[in-house]
Amino acid sequence: MNIGKAIKEIMEHQEISQADLSKLTGISQTSISAIERGAKRPTDKNFKKICKALNVPEPVIYFMAITAA
């Protein structure tokens, strides 16, 4: 499962940069980059913030992560 890849794909589709997502969520850009690369998995709290900022339900990202693998 690659949650970071799914998040990155949604960000690209919505034309949201790492800097934009960082501002919307309060998560550092470094952490967002690590999540995108798969080097770090988001905490539940941060995952919820990301979903809210991207306006995407959590199950959608999980589904995309499974199908993108």
C-alpha positions, 0 to 999 in steps of 0.5 A: 500500500502506497499512501504517499503515492495516492496523496501525491496523485491527488495533489497533482490533480488538484494542482496543490504543491507541498508548500500549499498542503503544508500551509493548509495542514500545519504539517511541515513540507519536509514531512509531506515530502517524506510521506509522498516518497513513502519514507514516512507514513502519516500519523492518524492525526496528520492523515485526517488533516491531509484528507480534510485539506484535499477534501477527499474521504480517507477510504478514497485515499486507501483505495487509491493506495491499494490500486496504485501499488 
